[in-house]
Every structure is written in structure tokens, then in C-alpha cells.
Amino acid sequence: MNTKLERRQKIRYNIRKKIAGTSQKPRLSVFRSNTDIYAQLIDDDHGVTLAAASSKEKDIAAQKVTKTEKSKLVGAAIARKAKDLGLTTVVFDRGGNLYHGRVKNVADGAREGGLQF
């Protein structure tokens, strides 16, 4: 029987076969750990990270809110950084996690910040 991590890794590979980010439409990749959540805008053509945000950033970590609410703040932060780079559209990569809870909140926060998926 596959472990949870092995199963998630297979799902990640299948997602990555289908989607890729460019410099005009980067991939919004979400990584969720037990305590924190991270989001990156990635240009797969050149293999570079254009912008990143996480729940460890000082302004987000200082707020005493739940992990789910912090996820929404991370989404808003990555949207703000994307706007500064002049980007409006992204491809969402849920990183093998279900589109639910904290991962969904990152997407919602980014949409409210003005990003289009």
C-alpha cells in the first residue's frame, strides 16, 4: 500500500505533466506543511522563482489568527508581489493537496488580490 506522501508525489507528477508556467503566465505553486504555507510564482521556461510568500513573513506571522486565515493573507501577499511584477494571470498548482481548506484559501486570497487563474 502506498503511503500518503508517495500518493501525493504521484499526484504532483501528474499535475506537473499538464501545467507549466511561463514568464507571462507563471505557475502559482503552493506547499503546505503542518505549521506553515508557502506560495511561489515560478517561470518553468527559465526555471526561476519570480516571487514568493509564506506564513513565516514578519507581517503575516505577527498576526494572531488561525492557519486558515494566514493562508488567505499569504494569497493576498503573493498577489501583491505579482502586481508589482506586472503579472495578472497565473496557473494554479495545488501541489498534490486537495483543493480545500488552506490551499483553497491561498487561491481565494490571490483572487481577491487581483490575480486571475
N, C-alpha and C positions, 0 to 999 in steps of 0.2 A: 504494500500500500504506500502511495506517495505521501510524504509529509506535506504540511501546509505550505512550507517555503518552496519545496520542489514544484508543487502545483502552481503556485503564484509565479514562479520563474517561467514555467511553460506558457502561462497566460501572457506574461510580459513579452516573451519572444514572439508570440503570435500577434500581439498588438503592434510591436515594432516592425513586423513584416509589412504591415498595412499602412502605417503612418510614418511620415518623416517631416522634419521641419526645414524650412529654407530661411534665408536672411530676411525675406519679405513676410513670410508666414511661419514663424518659429514654432517649435513644439513646446507646449507648456507641460513639463514633466512634474509629477507630484510624487514625493516619497513620504511615507507615513511611518514613523517609529512609534513606540509605545508612549513616549512622552512629548515628542515634538513633531512638526510637519514642515516639510521643505518644498519649495517650488522653484523651478528653473525654466528660463526661456532658452532653448537650445537650437542652434543652427546646425543641422546634421550635414549639410553640404560641406561646411568647413570644419565641423567637429569642435565648435566653440560654444561656450555658455555666454549668452548675451546679457542676462540679468538673473539675479537670484534673490529669493526672500525666504525667511524662515521664522518660526516662532521663537527663535533664540535671539533675534534682533532686540536691541535695548528697548525701543519704544513699545514693541509688542510684548516682550517678556515682563515689562514693568507693570502691565495691566493685570489685575487680579480677576480674570474671567476664566470660564471653562475652556477646555481644549477645543471644543467645537466652535466656540466664539472666537478663539485665537486663530482658528483655521480661516475664518471669514476675513480677519484682519490681514492674514498672510496673502490671501487672494487679492485684497484691495491694494496691498503694498506692491505685489508683482504687477498689477495693472498700472499703478502709478509709474513704476520704473519703465514699463513698456511704452507708456505715453511719452516719457522723456526721450526714449529712443525713436519715437515717431512710428511705433507699431500699433495697429488697431486690431488685426486678426491673428489668431493663433490656432494651432491644432492641439486638442487636449489629449494628454497621455495620463491615464489614471494609474499607471504603474502596476497593473495586475490586481489592484484593490477593487472592491465593488464600488460602483458609483453611488455612494451612500454615506451619510454621516460626515466625517471630517473632510473626505475627498470631495464630496458634493459641495460642502461649504466653501472650499477653496475656489471651486468653479463659480459658485454664486457670487462670492466676493469679487472675483475678477470681472464677472459680467457687470456687476454694479459699478465697478471702476471704469467701465467703458470698453472692455475687450469683447471681441466677437469670436465665437467658436464656429 
